[in-house]
Amino acid sequence: MPFAQIVVGPPGSGKTTYCHGLFQLFSQTKRECAIVNLDPANENIPYKCDIDISSLITLEDAIDTFGLGPNGGMIYCLEYLEKNIDWLLEQLDKIKDKYIIFDCPGQVELYTHNNAIKNIISILEKRDYRLCVVHLVDAHHCTDPSKYISVLLLSLQIMLQLGLPHVNVLSKVDLMESYGKLAFNLDFYTEVQDLHYLLEQLNSDNQTARYQRLNEALVDLIEDYNLVGFYTLCVEDKDSMINLVRVIDKANGYIYGGLEEANESIMITAARVGGLGSLEDIKEVQERYLRNTWEEKEGQDEDQDFANVNDII
């Protein structure tokens, strides 16, 4: 019963960096793990790769042979892997006693419209793999309401398409404010609170104001499903990595891995481990990485108002 996490996310979201950091963390904690690279365009891999799709097919092969573009070539490579799934299963049998990390491509259409990844996952589930999707998105999207709504829609679509336990992650949280300031506290974005507060900003933006009814419909859609939420990640912060790993271990059932041998009930194990959903203190993350928070701004405004009153007096 191998345990694994499938790491997905748009290009530049930090998937490969996360996989490398996770490998280093597991090496320190003595958890045997193996990384499977499923990105045929991933040439500069910083980690030790146990299985590499480039041994089967490369993006360059697909582009040169069939005259495809980068996205078409990527889809072909993953569909080719699906057709040759026996190759992947044979390679996985060699590392089935290890915790497995799948580093996947960044083309989002592979997880929203194409069925190759979904079918591969289905085959792995039939072979009793315990899987969890870890979806990384760049945290700086929270500084732009329209991009944040887009990220929510993408996360929701991938959750519905892949149908696995799912952990959404705002990566590079330490760099978030280098792209702009948050309109609200960080928990507004991680817990996906009342999105109607964003409509005022969307409807006042020159680029999105013309789509007011569409904005309202998208917000209502996301809130009707009420499925999306986020954890945060700073790969350089060991505590941040450990908190995320514990959440993922609960999602794919790794924390219950000893149940058969110990013959414990799941309820007893869950009680011993504790609730992992509240491990991450968002307020602490905000204080650590976000210097100019919404609360501080509000306090500064109040101080300014008080100063103005004194000037009048």
C-alpha positions in Angstrom: 0.0 0.0 0.0 2.3 2.8 -1.2 1.6 6.4 -0.2 2.1 9.2 -2.6 1.4 12.9 -3.3 0.8 14.3 -6.8 2.2 17.8 -7.0 0.5 20.0 -9.6 0.2 23.7 -10.3 0.7 26.3 -13.0 4.2 27.0 -14.3 6.4 28.9 -11.9 4.4 28.0 -8.8 7.3 26.3 -7.2 6.5 22.6 -7.8 10.1 21.4 -8.4 11.5 23.5 -5.6 8.9 22.1 -3.3 9.7 18.5 -4.3 13.4 19.2 -3.7 12.7 20.7 -0.3 10.4 17.8 0.6 13.1 15.3 -0.4 15.6 17.1 1.9 13.1 17.2 4.8 12.3 13.5 4.5 16.1 12.7 4.3 16.5 14.5 7.7 13.5 12.8 9.2 14.5 9.3 7.9 11.4 8.8 5.8 12.4 6.9 2.7 11.0 8.7 -0.4 11.3 8.6 -4.1 10.6 11.4 -6.7 9.0 10.6 -10.0 9.4 13.3 -12.6 6.4 13.3 -15.0 7.3 16.6 -16.7 9.0 15.8 -20.0 10.2 19.5 -20.3 11.9 19.5 -16.9 15.5 19.4 -17.8 17.3 21.1 -14.9 16.2 18.8 -12.1 17.8 19.7 -8.7 16.8 16.5 -6.9 17.7 12.9 -7.3 15.1 11.5 -9.7 14.2 7.8 -9.2 11.9 7.7 -12.3 12.0 10.2 -15.1 9.5 10.3 -18.0 12.3 11.5 -20.2 13.6 8.0 -20.2 10.4 7.1 -22.1 9.7 10.3 -24.1 10.8 13.9 -24.1 8.9 17.0 -25.1 11.6 17.7 -27.8 10.8 14.2 -29.3 7.1 15.0 -29.6 7.7 18.5 -31.0 10.2 17.4 -33.6 8.4 14.2 -34.7 4.9 15.6 -35.0 5.5 19.3 -35.5 3.5 20.1 -32.3 3.7 23.3 -30.2 4.9 23.2 -26.6 1.4 22.6 -25.1 0.4 20.1 -27.8 3.7 18.3 -27.3 3.1 18.1 -23.5 -0.3 16.7 -23.9 1.0 14.1 -26.4 3.8 13.1 -23.9 1.3 12.4 -21.1 -1.1 10.6 -23.4 1.9 8.5 -24.6 2.7 7.7 -20.9 -0.9 6.6 -20.4 -0.7 4.3 -23.4 2.6 2.9 -22.0 1.5 2.7 -18.4 3.1 -0.7 -18.0 6.5 1.1 -18.2 5.6 3.4 -15.4 4.1 0.6 -13.2 7.2 -1.6 -13.7 9.4 1.3 -12.6 7.1 2.0 -9.6 7.3 -1.6 -8.5 11.0 -1.1 -7.8 10.2 1.7 -5.3 6.9 0.6 -3.9 8.3 0.5 -0.3 9.0 4.2 -0.4 6.9 7.3 0.0 6.5 8.6 -3.6 6.4 12.2 -4.8 5.1 12.8 -8.4 6.4 16.1 -9.9 3.9 16.9 -12.6 3.9 19.3 -15.6 2.7 22.9 -15.2 0.2 22.9 -18.1 -3.1 23.4 -16.3 -5.2 21.9 -19.2 -3.7 18.5 -18.2 -5.8 18.7 -15.0 -8.8 20.6 -16.3 -9.7 19.3 -19.7 -7.4 16.4 -20.7 -8.0 12.9 -19.1 -4.4 11.5 -19.3 -3.4 12.4 -15.8 -6.8 11.4 -14.4 -6.7 8.0 -16.1 -3.1 7.4 -14.8 -4.3 8.3 -11.3 -7.3 5.8 -11.7 -4.9 3.0 -12.6 -2.7 3.8 -9.5 -5.7 3.8 -7.2 -6.7 0.3 -8.5 -3.2 -0.8 -7.5 -3.9 0.4 -4.0 -1.9 3.6 -4.0 -3.0 6.1 -1.4 -2.9 9.4 -3.2 -3.3 13.0 -2.5 -3.1 16.0 -4.8 -1.0 18.9 -3.7 -1.9 22.0 -5.8 0.6 24.8 -5.6 -0.3 28.4 -6.7 1.8 31.5 -6.3 0.7 33.4 -3.3 1.1 36.8 -5.0 -2.1 36.2 -6.9 -3.9 37.2 -3.7 -2.8 40.8 -4.2 -5.0 41.1 -7.4 -8.7 40.3 -7.0 -9.2 39.1 -10.5 -6.2 36.7 -10.3 -7.3 35.4 -7.0 -10.8 34.6 -8.4 -9.0 32.8 -11.3 -6.9 30.8 -8.9 -10.0 29.8 -7.0 -11.8 28.6 -10.2 -8.7 26.7 -11.3 -8.4 25.0 -7.9 -12.1 24.1 -7.9 -11.9 22.7 -11.4 -8.8 20.5 -10.6 -10.5 19.2 -7.4 -13.6 18.2 -9.4 -11.6 16.8 -12.3 -9.1 14.6 -10.4 -11.5 13.6 -7.6 -8.7 12.9 -5.0 -8.1 14.2 -1.5 -6.8 17.7 -2.2 -4.5 20.2 -0.5 -4.4 23.7 -2.1 -1.2 25.6 -1.2 -0.3 29.3 -1.5 3.4 28.9 -2.2 6.1 31.6 -1.8 4.1 33.3 0.9 7.3 35.1 2.0 7.4 36.9 -1.3 3.7 37.8 -1.5 4.0 41.5 -0.6 6.8 42.1 -3.1 4.0 42.2 -5.7 1.6 44.4 -3.8 -0.4 44.8 -0.6 -3.3 42.6 0.5 -6.7 44.3 0.8 -7.6 42.0 3.7 -5.9 39.9 6.3 -4.3 36.7 5.1 -7.1 34.4 6.6 -9.6 36.1 4.2 -7.7 34.4 1.3 -6.8 31.1 3.0 -10.3 30.4 4.3 -11.9 31.9 1.2 -14.3 34.2 3.2 -17.1 36.3 1.8 -15.9 36.9 -1.8 -18.6 39.6 -2.3 -16.2 42.0 -0.6 -13.9 41.6 -3.6 -16.7 42.6 -6.0 -16.3 46.3 -5.2 -12.6 46.1 -6.3 -13.5 44.1 -9.4 -16.3 46.4 -10.4 -14.1 49.5 -10.0 -11.2 48.1 -12.1 -11.2 49.4 -15.7 -10.4 45.9 -17.0 -13.1 44.0 -15.1 -15.8 46.6 -14.5 -17.6 45.7 -17.7 -18.1 42.2 -16.5 -20.0 42.9 -13.3 -22.7 40.2 -13.8 -20.0 37.7 -14.7 -18.0 38.6 -11.7 -21.0 38.1 -9.4 -21.8 34.8 -11.1 -18.2 33.5 -10.6 -18.2 34.5 -7.0 -21.6 32.8 -6.4 -20.3 29.6 -8.2 -17.2 29.4 -5.9 -19.2 30.0 -2.8 -22.0 27.5 -3.8 -19.4 24.7 -4.0 -17.7 25.8 -0.8 -14.8 23.4 -1.4 -11.7 25.6 -1.8 -9.3 26.6 1.0 -5.6 27.1 1.2 -2.6 26.4 3.3 0.6 28.5 3.0 4.1 27.5 2.3 7.6 28.9 2.5 10.0 26.2 1.3 12.9 27.8 3.2 11.0 27.6 6.5 11.3 24.2 8.0 8.3 24.7 10.3 6.2 25.7 7.3 7.2 22.5 5.5 6.5 20.3 8.5 3.0 21.8 9.0 2.1 21.2 5.4 3.5 17.6 5.4 1.4 16.8 8.4 -1.7 18.1 6.6 -0.9 16.0 3.5 -0.2 12.9 5.7 -3.7 13.1 7.0 -5.1 13.7 3.5 -3.6 10.6 1.9 -3.8 8.5 5.1 -0.1 8.2 5.8 -0.7 8.9 9.5 -2.9 5.8 9.7 -0.2 3.6 8.0 0.4 1.5 11.1 -3.2 0.6 11.7 -3.1 -2.9 10.3 -0.1 -3.9 12.4 -1.2 -2.1 15.6 -4.9 -3.1 15.1 -6.0 0.3 16.3 -9.3 2.0 15.3 -9.1 5.0 13.1 -10.9 7.1 15.7 -8.3 6.3 18.3 -5.5 7.1 16.0 -7.1 10.4 14.9 -7.6 11.3 18.6 -3.9 10.6 19.3 -2.6 12.6 16.3 -5.0 15.5 16.9 -6.8 17.7 14.5 -4.4 18.8 11.8 -6.6 21.3 10.1 -5.7 24.0 12.7 -2.0 23.3 12.8 -1.1 26.4 10.8 -1.7 29.7 12.7 -2.5 32.1 9.9 -2.0 35.1 12.1 1.5 33.9 12.9 2.3 33.4 9.2 1.0 36.9 8.5 3.1 38.5 11.3 6.2 36.6 10.1 6.0 37.4 6.4 3.6 40.3 5.8 4.8 43.5 7.3 2.0 45.8 6.2 -1.1 43.9 7.1 -4.7 45.1 6.7 -5.1 45.4 10.5 -1.9 47.6 10.8 -3.2 49.7 7.9 -6.5 50.1 9.7 -4.7 51.1 12.9 -2.6 53.6 11.0 -5.7 55.2 9.5 -7.2 55.5 13.0 -4.0 57.1 14.3 -4.1 59.5 11.4 -7.7 60.4 12.1 -6.8 61.0 15.7 -3.9 63.3 14.7 -6.2 65.2 12.4 -8.6 65.8 15.3 -5.8 67.2 17.4 -4.8 69.5 14.6 -8.4 70.9 14.5 -8.4 71.4 18.2 
